Amino acid sequence: MYDYLIVGSGLFGSVFAHEAKKKGYKCLVVEKRNHIGGNIYTYEKDGINIHKYGAHIFHTSSQEAWDYINQFASFNNFINSPIANYKEEIYNLPFNMNTFSRMWNIKTPKEAQEIISKQRSEIKEINNLEDQAISLVGHDIYEKLIKGYTEKQWGRSCSELPPEIIKRLPVRYTYDNNYFNDRYQGIPIGGYTQIIEKLLDGIEVRLNTDFCKAKEELSKLAKKILYTGALDAYFDYSLGYLQYRSERFELERVEEENYQGVAVVNYTEREIPYTRIIEHKHFEKSSSPVTYISKEYPVDYKETGEPYYPINDKANMELYNKYKELAKTDEKLILGGRLALYSYFDMDKTILASLELSKNSLK
């Protein structure tokens, strides 16, 4: 018998397992993939750490989260300063004075504010994501930097998407290309996998183990189950299927030292099928005569079977809440992480949520 069966070796499950072990609990971690780490898994090729499931840049204003993760790795001073490519026009992100100067050939915050304010006023009523975006940043920015990217990401026209998807859009009237406002930011030197390895040190892990396919057998092994997978899968989709968007990642080796000059380039026109290109070496300023890039293609969940982004519309949230009520009838079950909670979390929020669960559950 184990005290806890932890389903998933991502950040949430691994932090909980680590804290449980420190308090003397015996844990078993089962992982469907052939590696630990969930979506923050990294591996090395030609001296470059590859982010297999897309860019993961740690950023937080929480001292607790920053201190916690720094126990397991040293972080560099990487600053996320992505750019957008719209029909070969290059714009800085997030939307700031460099963006506005390039778009309108202006220099001052006052000029930018006047243009955006005038364009915002075009929207009298908000019925969809398109209306919401224009009401926040104006027509020009929406058309060039939001519309195509968003439609690729969600697989639907912006006029068909609910306005809640974009609650706010950062607009800065300064020449500041730092994407995040958080106090701390960086990439672990040597990649993320080492962090998970240290969190799970001394804990039994079974890879290539799909919990949902052996649920009855595995559930008998522990007093409690911390489940971090998709909640509809746990109940064998008995109430229906929750909807997600997924991603397909295409890794390419490029026989040159520097492909795009920055870690992240967003491709915002609808006609280009991928949303962005990641050049991995820039995260750690890796020295190598070759480079690796990943193109990210948003796809339907059915194409990959990998859920990434929950579609939090009214129908899906109603279904999720039914599953959540059903979960309450299982006395052994504890839910945690983005899939089980049908929400998107940054890494710092994942750590803090797992630590909070640990404090409340591990007496």
C-alpha positions in Angstrom: 0.0 0.0 0.0 1.0 3.6 -0.8 -0.3 6.6 1.0 -0.7 8.5 -2.2 -1.0 7.4 -5.9 0.0 10.5 -7.9 -1.3 10.5 -11.5 1.0 12.6 -13.6 4.7 13.7 -13.2 4.2 17.3 -14.1 5.0 20.2 -11.9 1.9 19.9 -9.7 2.2 16.2 -9.0 5.9 16.3 -8.5 5.8 19.2 -6.0 3.1 17.3 -4.0 5.1 14.1 -4.1 8.2 15.9 -2.9 6.4 17.5 0.0 4.7 14.2 0.9 8.0 12.3 1.0 9.5 15.0 3.3 6.7 14.3 5.7 7.1 10.5 5.6 4.4 9.6 3.2 5.0 6.8 0.7 4.1 7.8 -2.8 3.8 6.1 -6.2 3.9 8.3 -9.3 2.4 7.0 -12.6 3.1 8.7 -15.9 1.4 8.0 -19.2 4.4 9.4 -21.3 7.8 7.8 -21.5 9.4 10.6 -19.5 8.8 12.7 -16.4 8.1 16.4 -16.3 4.8 16.8 -18.1 4.8 19.8 -20.5 8.0 21.4 -19.0 10.1 18.4 -20.1 13.4 19.4 -21.7 16.2 17.4 -23.3 19.6 18.2 -24.8 20.7 18.0 -28.4 24.0 19.4 -29.7 24.5 21.4 -26.5 21.0 23.0 -26.7 18.2 22.3 -24.3 15.0 21.6 -26.3 11.6 22.5 -24.8 9.7 19.6 -26.2 6.2 21.0 -25.6 6.9 24.6 -26.3 8.5 27.5 -24.5 8.2 27.6 -20.7 9.6 30.8 -19.2 9.4 31.0 -15.5 8.1 34.3 -14.2 6.6 35.3 -10.9 6.2 38.1 -8.4 5.8 35.5 -5.6 8.8 35.3 -3.3 7.5 31.9 -2.1 7.3 30.4 -5.6 10.7 31.9 -6.7 12.5 30.6 -3.5 10.9 27.2 -3.8 11.9 26.5 -7.4 15.4 27.9 -6.9 16.1 25.0 -4.5 16.3 22.7 -7.5 18.1 24.7 -10.2 20.0 27.9 -10.9 18.2 30.4 -13.1 19.6 32.7 -15.7 18.5 36.2 -16.4 16.6 35.5 -19.6 14.0 38.2 -20.4 11.2 37.3 -22.7 11.1 39.8 -25.6 9.2 38.2 -28.4 8.4 39.7 -31.7 5.5 39.4 -34.2 5.8 38.8 -37.9 2.9 40.1 -39.9 3.4 39.6 -43.6 7.1 40.3 -43.1 6.5 43.4 -41.0 8.2 43.0 -37.6 6.6 44.3 -34.4 7.7 44.2 -30.8 5.6 42.5 -28.2 3.9 43.2 -25.9 2.1 46.2 -27.4 4.4 49.1 -26.5 5.8 52.3 -28.0 8.2 50.3 -30.2 5.1 48.5 -31.6 3.2 51.8 -32.1 6.2 53.6 -33.6 6.6 50.9 -36.2 2.9 50.7 -37.0 2.1 54.4 -37.2 5.4 56.1 -37.6 4.9 58.1 -34.3 7.2 58.9 -31.4 5.2 59.9 -28.3 2.8 58.2 -25.9 0.3 61.0 -26.5 0.2 60.2 -30.2 -0.3 56.5 -29.6 -3.0 57.1 -27.0 -4.9 59.4 -29.3 -4.9 56.8 -32.2 -5.9 53.9 -30.0 -8.6 55.9 -28.2 -10.1 56.9 -31.5 -10.1 53.3 -32.8 -11.5 51.9 -29.6 -14.5 54.2 -29.9 -15.6 52.3 -33.1 -17.1 49.6 -30.9 -20.4 50.5 -29.3 -21.4 47.0 -28.2 -19.3 43.9 -27.3 -20.8 40.7 -28.7 -17.7 38.6 -29.4 -13.9 38.4 -29.1 -13.4 40.7 -32.1 -15.5 43.5 -30.5 -13.7 42.9 -27.2 -10.2 43.1 -28.7 -10.9 46.3 -30.7 -12.4 47.9 -27.6 -9.2 47.3 -25.8 -6.4 48.0 -28.3 -8.1 49.5 -31.4 -8.6 48.2 -35.0 -5.0 48.3 -36.4 -3.4 46.3 -33.6 -6.3 43.8 -33.7 -6.1 43.3 -37.5 -2.4 42.8 -37.7 -1.3 41.3 -34.4 -4.4 39.6 -32.8 -7.0 38.4 -35.4 -5.0 35.8 -37.4 -3.1 34.5 -34.4 -6.2 34.0 -32.3 -8.2 32.4 -35.1 -5.4 29.9 -35.7 -5.1 29.2 -31.9 -8.8 28.5 -31.4 -9.7 27.2 -34.9 -12.6 29.6 -35.2 -13.3 33.1 -36.4 -12.9 35.8 -33.8 -16.5 36.9 -34.5 -17.6 33.4 -33.3 -15.5 33.4 -30.2 -16.8 34.6 -26.8 -15.3 37.9 -25.6 -14.3 36.3 -22.3 -11.3 34.7 -23.9 -9.6 38.1 -24.0 -10.3 39.8 -20.7 -7.4 42.2 -21.0 -4.6 43.0 -23.4 -1.4 44.7 -22.1 -0.8 48.1 -23.7 2.3 49.9 -22.6 3.1 53.5 -23.5 6.8 53.0 -22.8 9.6 51.6 -25.0 9.8 48.4 -22.9 9.9 45.0 -24.7 9.9 42.8 -21.5 6.8 40.7 -22.0 6.3 40.1 -18.3 5.9 42.6 -15.5 6.8 40.1 -12.8 9.6 40.7 -10.3 11.5 37.4 -11.2 12.0 35.8 -14.6 14.4 33.3 -16.1 15.1 29.9 -17.5 16.8 27.1 -15.4 20.3 26.6 -16.5 20.4 23.1 -17.8 16.7 22.8 -18.5 13.5 21.9 -16.5 13.9 18.2 -16.3 16.5 18.4 -13.6 14.0 20.1 -11.4 11.5 17.3 -11.7 14.3 14.7 -11.2 15.2 16.3 -7.9 11.6 16.7 -6.8 11.0 13.0 -7.4 14.3 11.7 -6.0 13.7 8.6 -3.9 10.1 8.3 -5.1 8.9 5.3 -7.2 7.9 6.4 -10.7 6.3 4.1 -13.3 6.5 5.5 -16.9 4.4 4.4 -19.9 1.5 3.8 -17.4 -1.9 5.0 -18.5 -3.8 5.3 -15.2 -7.2 5.4 -16.9 -6.5 2.1 -18.7 -5.6 0.4 -15.4 -7.7 2.5 -13.0 -9.3 -0.3 -11.0 -5.9 -2.1 -10.4 -3.9 1.0 -9.7 -6.5 2.6 -7.4 -6.2 -0.4 -5.0 -2.6 0.5 -4.3 -3.1 3.7 -2.3 -5.2 5.3 0.3 -5.5 8.5 -1.7 -5.3 9.4 -5.4 -4.0 12.8 -6.5 -5.2 13.0 -10.1 -3.7 15.6 -12.4 -5.1 14.3 -15.7 -8.2 15.3 -17.7 -11.3 14.9 -15.4 -13.6 13.5 -18.1 -11.1 10.8 -18.8 -11.0 9.8 -15.1 -14.8 9.0 -15.4 -14.4 7.4 -18.8 -16.3 10.3 -20.4 -19.5 9.1 -18.8 -21.1 12.5 -18.9 -19.6 13.6 -22.3 -16.3 15.0 -23.6 -14.7 18.2 -22.5 -13.3 20.2 -25.3 -9.6 21.3 -25.7 -7.4 22.8 -28.3 -4.1 21.1 -28.8 -0.7 21.8 -30.3 1.5 19.9 -32.8 5.3 20.7 -32.5 7.6 20.2 -35.4 11.3 20.3 -34.4 13.9 21.2 -37.1 17.6 21.2 -37.0 19.0 24.2 -38.9 22.5 24.2 -40.2 23.3 27.7 -39.1 24.3 29.4 -35.8 21.4 31.8 -35.5 18.1 31.4 -37.3 15.9 34.2 -36.1 17.9 36.2 -33.5 15.3 35.8 -30.7 13.7 33.0 -28.8 10.1 33.6 -29.8 8.6 34.9 -33.1 4.8 35.0 -33.4 3.3 34.7 -36.9 0.1 36.6 -36.8 -1.3 36.3 -40.3 -4.0 33.7 -40.7 -2.5 32.2 -43.9 0.6 30.9 -42.1 -0.5 27.6 -40.4 1.8 27.8 -37.3 1.4 30.4 -34.6 5.1 30.8 -33.6 8.6 29.6 -34.0 10.7 28.9 -31.0 14.5 29.0 -31.3 15.7 27.0 -28.3 19.3 28.1 -28.0 18.4 31.7 -27.2 16.8 30.7 -23.8 20.2 29.8 -22.4 22.5 31.6 -25.0 23.8 28.1 -25.9 26.9 28.0 -28.0 26.6 25.7 -31.0 27.3 25.8 -34.8 23.8 24.5 -35.4 20.4 25.5 -34.0 17.0 24.0 -33.4 13.6 25.5 -34.0 10.1 24.3 -33.2 7.1 25.4 -35.2 3.8 25.3 -33.2 0.7 24.3 -35.1 -2.6 24.7 -33.2 -4.8 21.7 -34.0 -8.0 20.0 -32.8 -7.6 17.9 -29.7 -8.6 14.8 -31.6 -5.6 15.0 -33.8 -3.0 14.6 -31.1 -5.0 13.3 -28.1 -3.0 15.8 -26.0 -5.2 18.4 -24.2 -3.5 21.8 -23.8 -6.0 24.6 -23.7 -9.4 24.2 -22.2 -12.3 25.8 -24.1 -13.9 27.5 -21.2 -17.2 28.4 -22.8 -20.5 28.1 -21.1 -21.3 24.5 -22.3 -17.9 23.2 -21.3 -17.9 24.8 -17.9 -21.4 23.3 -17.2 -20.1 19.9 -18.2 -16.9 20.3 -16.1 -19.0 21.3 -13.0 -21.0 18.1 -13.4 -17.8 16.1 -13.4 -16.6 18.1 -10.4 -19.7 17.1 -8.5 -19.2 13.5 -9.5 -15.6 13.7 -8.3 -16.9 14.6 -4.8 -18.5 11.1 -4.5 -15.0 9.5 -4.7 -13.6 9.7 -1.2 -10.1 8.7 -2.3 -9.9 11.3 -5.1 -8.0 14.6 -4.9 -7.9 16.9 -8.0 -5.0 19.2 -8.9 -3.3 20.8 -11.9 -4.5 22.4 -15.1 -6.2 19.4 -16.7 -8.1 18.2 -13.6 -9.2 21.7 -12.8 -9.9 22.5 -16.5 -7.9 25.8 -16.3 -4.7 27.2 -17.6 -2.1 28.0 -14.9 1.4 29.5 -15.1 4.2 27.6 -13.5 4.4 29.7 -10.3 0.6 29.4 -9.7 1.0 25.6 -10.2 3.7 25.4 -7.5 1.7 27.6 -5.1 -1.4 25.6 -5.6 0.4 22.3 -5.0 2.1 23.7 -1.9 -1.3 24.8 -0.6 -2.7 21.4 -1.1 0.3 19.9 0.6 -0.2 22.1 3.7 -3.9 21.2 3.9 -3.6 17.5 3.2 -0.3 16.4 4.7 -0.6 16.6 8.4 
